[in-house]
Every structure is written in C-alpha cells, then in structure tokens.
C-alpha cells in the first residue's frame, strides 16, 4: 500500500531544519518572480539644440516592457529640481518647477514598449546641462543621464565707421545672439589676425551673448578688413568684409585736403571740356534712354499679363486646423494663422505637425491650375509659404526643400529666398506685402508673385507631383502675434 505524506505532516515528524530551508528557498523564488529588473537607456552622445528651438530628449527601458503604470520622472542633475513628472497614468504638471511650466510635454507614443521622450519648447541657455530620465515600478527603479548642449548662431557682423581717431578711422564691429561666448576678431585680406583696440562681450538676460570689437585703420595699414564671429560648439561662424577707399582718410589726414581740392578742380576742367562732346551725342543718348524705357514698360506689361492669366484660376483656400502645430492659432473663418506665445491644448493626431510650426490648407489638388494669395507683410522675421505633398512628414523637424516634398519661398530675418534643391537668394528691393502662388499640374510649375508690384518672384520648374494630392503650405516662426492671412480676391 502506497503512503502519501503531506508537507505539514512531514514537518511534524521532526524534519524542522529541512523544512525551514525549503520555505526560505520558496520565498526567495517567489520574490524573484515578482521583481523584474530593467535598465534605463539614453543617447550616448550630447543632444545639441539652438537657442529658441525645441529639444527632444529620448530614453527607453531595456528590455522593452509596458511603462504605462510606472512613474517617469525628469529632473536636472545640477539642482535636482523637477522638470516633468508622469505618475498614476497622467502628467503631474502642477508639481514641476515654474521654469518648465507650460514648456514640457512627455511624448508617450511608445510607452507600451518602454519608450518615451521629453519635448522642451523654446530652449534657452539656462537649460544647458545634464537631465536625468528616471523610471520606477513597484519593485524596481533605474535612471539614465542625458546631456543637453545649447548653441546660438548669432547675427551677421555689422561693421560701421564710428569716428576719425589717431590719424585713422575708428571701425566698430557688432554681432548679437550667440551662445556660448563667441570668439571675435579682425583679419586682413590674407586672413592674418589684426590686434583690436577694444573688445567687449556681454551676456544679456536671455543668456545670449553680444560681441563688440573695434580697431583703428590707418592709410598705411590694410584697407581690406573682415570681422569674424565664431561658435566653438558648432565650429561655425559668420563674417563681414569692408573695403575703405582712400578718400575716407582725408578727414584723418588734413594735409591731403589740398591735394583733394586740386583733383576736384582738375575734374571740373575735364568735365567742362567733355560737356561739349556730350552735347553732340545728347540726341543719341535720349534715343537710347527712350528705347530702354520702352523695353522696361514692355517687360512690366508682360509680367502683369502673366499674373492676370493665372489669377483667373482663383481657388478658395482655407486652413486645416487638424494639421496646425500647437503653437499656431487659426481664425474662426480659418483664413488667418497667428503665431501664439504658448502651445494650444489640441489632440496630438497623426496629421498634426509637432515640431515644425506649420499648417496645411484644408483642400488638396491633383490636377489643373490653382491660384491663391496671402498677406505676409505682418508675418514677422521668419515665415515660409508654398505647397507640399500630402505625404509630408508631420512628426519631427522638417528641412524645407523639394527633397522633403515642399516647394516654398521664405523670409529669413528680412532676407527672401527660394527653398529649391539649394537655397536661392531673391534680389527683392522692397519688403513683401502680398504673395500669390500658382500651382500648375500641366506645366509642372509652382510660381510665386509679388502682388503689390505685379512681378514674378520665383518659379519651381519640372516639379514631380507624383500621384499625390498637393496642399497649400504655411509656416510662421519666432515672434508671437505675427500672422499670415489668406486673401479672397473676389471679395476684395
């Protein structure tokens, strides 16, 4: 007959030492099953972001696991102040420090696999440093350290003549908007460093640096000068050049005035002698001037005629709020887009731009000719308008070019340029007030017009539209309150 002895009976028979060992082993095994160890992994290189732009700090768990019920905490290691907290399945915004309030967002698209990213808007130099990404489950925790570097590529150096000093000309070079502290120097035509008279670099309240450097230029020294400002983090810089003519040194060297007067008198004598010869050819010169005027008028008429031809294909364009970046505010009739000063509380749907501050038109086109106009005079220092394919990337940063399925012109700090396969600078003499866009599927053209002066600005030729819909494209950046407004020609 077989006998069955239970665990309790076995222990009751006096085998207490062995029973204690078995119970300890089982408890240790159960504890191990309940605890799942993980590592927090971040980028193995610093993340570099320009001042004023947005930063994206990613980290993830290894091995992959669902982190929806975990606590995810971000803080700066230098002061351990809370930057962002995700707890109990939602963001605890009221607990973060005021410096980051309304500036952060935890991107949780991949949180079921343990992947998150901290989105920080409008980066400033004070954000530079190490950030810690911290995960905690009921039984384990881990963290990773990320380094954020902030850079600023400032303005093109501005060279000015300050005064005459020490028998020479006092030149001043100024540039602002740099981070970290830039290097600035004068150079001659051969690239040799020239000693400066004064050098002053100050840091403003926003953390960005402004540089000012001066030099005395004499008639015997190099009259070809350049002022260069460089950013050590980016290994980039900007440079301006100037050439000082000999006539500028008359004020610095009074004895040259007599020579100058003599040359002027000689010039007047030559001018008098030449006057009679010019008078004989006056009639011929007038004929040439009349011909040039006629050609200019003919070109103006042709430009107006070209614009009138495309204006008959006026399209009714309105903006699509589903695609608008959270920083953009659309008017009630969806014809005006304004750059807001804070992000709007809108759903993060797949169609919405989340990094580049853009919005598309509500209707796309696949054939024919379509034309629309917009006011850009109040768009501020940076905007872009044009067209884009329907499959344009909505998440992450865009490089505005045909490679990214965008055909547009932009205003970059008051300078206008076409964003073709390479940047084309547009020689416009006046500030643009109103722009017209013509989309021609038959000719494979995207053309832009200066409506106020009735002249073409730039045309993208041989555009490959594929079989996708093409949508009106708008982007406005930097200054809150600036806007772009669509025009209804029929109403106006």
ZAMARGU-4260 file (C-alpha; in steps of 0.2 Angstrom, whole numbers, plus 5000, padded with zeros to 4 digits):
<rodrens>
0) 5000/5000/5000 | 5007/5017/4995 | 5008/5031/5008 | 5006/5050/5005 | 5014/5061/5017
5) 5009/5080/5016 | 5021/5094/5018 | 5014/5098/5035 | 5015/5080/5041 | 5032/5079/5035
10) 5037/5094/5045 | 5028/5087/5060 | 5039/5072/5060 | 5054/5082/5066 | 5062/5087/5050
15) 5062/5106/5055 | 5079/5111/5048 | 5075/5104/5031 | 5058/5112/5031 | 5065/5129/5036
20) 5077/5128/5021 | 5063/5123/5009 | 5052/5138/5015 | 5066/5150/5013 | 5070/5144/4995
25) 5052/5146/4990 | 5050/5163/4997 | 5066/5169/4988 | 5060/5161/4972 | 5043/5170/4973
30) 5051/5187/4977 | 5062/5185/4962 | 5047/5181/4951 | 5038/5197/4957 | 5053/5209/4953
35) 5058/5212/4935 | 5074/5221/4933 | 5077/5234/4919 | 5089/5247/4913 | 5085/5264/4908
40) 5095/5269/4891 | 5098/5286/4885 | 5108/5293/4870 | 5126/5290/4871 | 5130/5307/4864
45) 5125/5325/4869 | 5110/5332/4861 | 5113/5349/4853 | 5099/5362/4851 | 5100/5380/4845
50) 5093/5393/4857 | 5074/5397/4853 | 5071/5380/4846 | 5063/5364/4854 | 5073/5350/4861
55) 5068/5331/4861 | 5076/5320/4875 | 5073/5302/4872 | 5075/5287/4884 | 5069/5269/4885
60) 5069/5253/4895 | 5079/5238/4892 | 5072/5225/4890 | 5056/5233/4882 | 5041/5232/4894
65) 5025/5242/4897 | 5028/5258/4907 | 5010/5265/4907 | 5009/5261/4926 | 5026/5266/4931
70) 5032/5283/4937 | 5043/5293/4924 | 5052/5307/4932 | 5063/5320/4923 | 5075/5332/4933
75) 5091/5342/4930 | 5105/5334/4939 | 5113/5351/4944 | 5100/5355/4956 | 5088/5340/4956
80) 5073/5351/4953 | 5058/5343/4945 | 5057/5346/4926 | 5042/5334/4922 | 5033/5320/4931
85) 5022/5306/4924 | 5013/5297/4938 | 4997/5287/4941 | 4995/5286/4922 | 4995/5305/4919
90) 5006/5320/4919 | 5008/5329/4936 | 5010/5347/4929 | 5007/5356/4945 | 5022/5348/4953
95) 5035/5354/4941 | 5046/5370/4944 | 5039/5386/4936 | 5054/5387/4924 | 5047/5372/4914
100) 5028/5375/4917 | 5019/5375/4900 | 5036/5371/4891 | 5037/5352/4893 | 5027/5338/4886
105) 5030/5319/4888 | 5028/5310/4871 | 5021/5293/4876 | 5018/5286/4859 | 5029/5271/4863
110) 5026/5270/4882 | 5019/5252/4880 | 5036/5247/4874 | 5045/5257/4887 | 5050/5272/4875
115) 5046/5290/4880 | 5054/5307/4875 | 5053/5324/4884 | 5049/5338/4872 | 5055/5355/4879
120) 5049/5371/4870 | 5059/5387/4867 | 5076/5381/4873 | 5087/5395/4882 | 5105/5394/4888
125) 5099/5391/4906 | 5093/5374/4900 | 5110/5368/4896 | 5116/5354/4907 | 5113/5336/4912
130) 5095/5329/4913 | 5090/5313/4922 | 5077/5301/4915 | 5070/5291/4930 | 5059/5276/4929
135) 5051/5267/4944 | 5040/5252/4945 | 5033/5245/4962 | 5048/5233/4964 | 5062/5242/4954
140) 5069/5258/4948 | 5083/5264/4936 | 5089/5280/4928 | 5099/5287/4913 | 5109/5303/4911
145) 5107/5314/4896 | 5117/5329/4891 | 5109/5344/4883 | 5120/5357/4874 | 5113/5374/4869
150) 5120/5384/4855 | 5116/5400/4846 | 5122/5406/4829 | 5121/5425/4830 | 5118/5438/4818
155) 5130/5443/4803 | 5143/5455/4810 | 5138/5474/4806 | 5153/5485/4803 | 5152/5504/4805
160) 5163/5519/4805 | 5162/5527/4822 | 5174/5542/4820 | 5191/5548/4815 | 5204/5545/4828
165) 5223/5545/4830 | 5226/5549/4811 | 5215/5535/4806 | 5197/5528/4806 | 5189/5520/4821
170) 5179/5505/4815 | 5167/5495/4826 | 5160/5478/4823 | 5144/5471/4832 | 5135/5455/4832
175) 5122/5448/4844 | 5113/5431/4848 | 5127/5420/4851 | 5129/5405/4864 | 5141/5400/4871
180) 5153/5415/4872 | 5159/5418/4854 | 5176/5422/4848 | 5178/5438/4838 | 5192/5445/4828
185) 5198/5457/4814 | 5208/5450/4799 | 5216/5457/4784 | 5214/5452/4766 | 5226/5437/4769
190) 5217/5431/4784 | 5230/5437/4796 | 5224/5442/4814 | 5224/5460/4817 | 5225/5467/4835
195) 5209/5476/4841 | 5208/5492/4850 | 5194/5487/4862 | 5184/5471/4864 | 5168/5469/4874
200) 5157/5453/4875 | 5141/5455/4886 | 5128/5442/4891 | 5110/5448/4891 | 5096/5442/4902
205) 5091/5429/4890 | 5108/5421/4891 | 5114/5425/4874 | 5130/5435/4871 | 5133/5451/4861
210) 5150/5455/4855 | 5158/5472/4850 | 5175/5474/4844 | 5184/5490/4837 | 5200/5494/4828
215) 5209/5509/4821 | 5213/5508/4802 | 5226/5520/4795 | 5230/5524/4777 | 5246/5513/4778
220) 5238/5498/4786 | 5227/5486/4777 | 5211/5494/4770 | 5203/5477/4766 | 5196/5471/4783
225) 5185/5457/4789 | 5176/5454/4806 | 5173/5436/4810 | 5162/5429/4825 | 5163/5410/4828
230) 5154/5397/4839 | 5166/5385/4846 | 5152/5371/4849 | 5146/5372/4831 | 5163/5375/4823
235) 5153/5388/4813 | 5154/5407/4812 | 5149/5422/4802 | 5160/5435/4793 | 5158/5453/4786
240) 5170/5462/4775 | 5173/5480/4771 | 5185/5490/4760 | 5190/5508/4765 | 5193/5519/4750
245) 5207/5532/4751 | 5195/5546/4751 | 5190/5542/4768 | 5207/5546/4775 | 5206/5564/4770
250) 5197/5568/4787 | 5210/5559/4796 | 5225/5567/4787 | 5221/5586/4784 | 5236/5589/4773
255) 5228/5578/4760 | 5214/5591/4758 | 5224/5602/4747 | 5228/5588/4735 | 5209/5583/4735
260) 5204/5601/4731 | 5217/5601/4716 | 5210/5584/4710 | 5192/5591/4711 | 5197/5607/4701
265) 5206/5596/4688 | 5190/5585/4687 | 5179/5601/4684 | 5191/5606/4670 | 5189/5589/4662
270) 5170/5589/4664 | 5169/5606/4656 | 5179/5600/4641 | 5168/5585/4640 | 5152/5594/4641
275) 5153/5600/4623 | 5157/5582/4617 | 5142/5576/4627 | 5130/5589/4620 | 5133/5582/4602
280) 5128/5565/4607 | 5113/5570/4618 | 5101/5566/4605 | 5108/5549/4603 | 5108/5546/4622
285) 5090/5552/4623 | 5085/5539/4609 | 5094/5525/4619 | 5085/5531/4635 | 5068/5531/4627
290) 5072/5513/4620 | 5077/5507/4637 | 5061/5515/4644 | 5050/5506/4631 | 5058/5489/4635
295) 5055/5491/4653 | 5037/5496/4651 | 5035/5481/4639 | 5043/5469/4652 | 5031/5476/4665
300) 5016/5474/4654 | 5021/5456/4651 | 5023/5452/4669 | 5006/5459/4673 | 4998/5449/4658
305) 5007/5433/4665 | 4999/5437/4683 | 4982/5440/4676 | 4982/5424/4666 | 4984/5414/4682
310) 4973/5424/4693 | 4958/5418/4684 | 4961/5401/4692 | 4957/5408/4709 | 4955/5394/4722
315) 4945/5395/4738 | 4959/5391/4751 | 4956/5389/4770 | 4967/5382/4783 | 4966/5364/4791
320) 4965/5365/4810 | 4969/5346/4811 | 4986/5349/4804 | 4991/5365/4814 | 5006/5365/4825
325) 5000/5368/4844 | 5009/5385/4843 | 4998/5391/4829 | 4981/5400/4832 | 4968/5399/4817
330) 4955/5412/4815 | 4936/5407/4816 | 4934/5408/4797 | 4951/5398/4795 | 4959/5411/4784
335) 4972/5418/4796 | 4986/5409/4805 | 4994/5418/4820 | 5010/5413/4830 | 5004/5411/4848
340) 5015/5413/4863 | 5011/5396/4871 | 5006/5380/4864 | 4987/5376/4862 | 4979/5361/4870
345) 4975/5351/4855 | 4975/5332/4851 | 4991/5325/4845 | 4983/5317/4830 | 4994/5309/4816
350) 4990/5323/4804 | 4997/5337/4815 | 5014/5345/4814 | 5023/5343/4831 | 5040/5351/4829
355) 5040/5362/4813 | 5027/5376/4816 | 5017/5373/4800 | 4999/5371/4794 | 4992/5365/4778
360) 4977/5370/4768 | 4961/5360/4770 | 4959/5355/4752 | 4972/5346/4741 | 4974/5347/4722
365) 4978/5333/4710 | 4976/5342/4693 | 4973/5358/4684 | 4979/5376/4688 | 4975/5383/4705
370) 4980/5401/4712 | 4978/5409/4729 | 4985/5425/4738 | 4990/5429/4755 | 4996/5444/4766
375) 5013/5441/4773 | 5018/5459/4777 | 5014/5455/4796 | 5022/5438/4796 | 5037/5444/4806
380) 5056/5440/4803 | 5053/5422/4798 | 5039/5413/4788 | 5038/5402/4773 | 5023/5399/4761
385) 5021/5387/4746 | 5014/5369/4743 | 5018/5352/4750 | 5013/5334/4746 | 5001/5325/4756
390) 5014/5313/4762 | 5024/5327/4770 | 5032/5322/4787 | 5021/5328/4801 | 5032/5322/4816
395) 5049/5329/4819 | 5059/5343/4811 | 5057/5347/4793 | 5071/5353/4781 | 5061/5364/4769
400) 5066/5358/4751 | 5059/5348/4737 | 5068/5333/4745 | 5056/5334/4760 | 5041/5336/4747
405) 5040/5355/4750 | 5041/5369/4737 | 5041/5386/4746 | 5049/5403/4747 | 5054/5410/4764
410) 5058/5426/4774 | 5074/5423/4784 | 5077/5438/4796 | 5071/5450/4782 | 5080/5441/4768
415) 5070/5432/4755 | 5075/5416/4747 | 5068/5401/4737 | 5070/5384/4745 | 5075/5374/4730
420) 5087/5360/4729 | 5099/5373/4735 | 5094/5390/4743 | 5091/5404/4730 | 5093/5421/4737
425) 5080/5433/4729 | 5086/5451/4725 | 5070/5460/4731 | 5072/5478/4734 | 5056/5481/4744
430) 5048/5471/4759 | 5034/5459/4753 | 5017/5463/4757 | 5006/5451/4747 | 5011/5435/4738
435) 5002/5425/4725 | 5005/5406/4722 | 5001/5397/4706 | 5000/5378/4706 | 5001/5371/4688
440) 5000/5352/4686 | 5000/5353/4667 | 5016/5363/4666 | 5023/5355/4682 | 5027/5373/4689
445) 5025/5381/4706 | 5026/5400/4703 | 5027/5414/4716 | 5022/5433/4713 | 5024/5450/4721
450) 5006/5456/4720 | 5010/5474/4725 | 5022/5476/4711 | 5014/5464/4699 | 5030/5454/4696
455) 5035/5436/4697 | 5047/5431/4711 | 5052/5413/4708 | 5046/5398/4698 | 5050/5380/4703
460) 5051/5371/4686 | 5049/5352/4681 | 5041/5348/4698 | 5037/5330/4701 | 5020/5330/4708
465) 5018/5311/4708 | 5000/5305/4710 | 4998/5313/4727 | 4987/5327/4732 | 4996/5344/4734
470) 4991/5355/4748 | 4994/5374/4751 | 5008/5375/4765 | 5011/5389/4778 | 5024/5391/4791
475) 5027/5405/4804 | 5040/5405/4817 | 5049/5415/4831 | 5038/5431/4835 | 5021/5428/4844
480) 5007/5439/4837 | 5014/5439/4819 | 5002/5432/4806 | 4998/5426/4788 | 4981/5430/4781
485) 4973/5422/4765 | 4965/5434/4753 | 4949/5432/4744 | 4951/5442/4728 | 4933/5441/4723
490) 4928/5450/4740 | 4942/5462/4739
</rodrens>
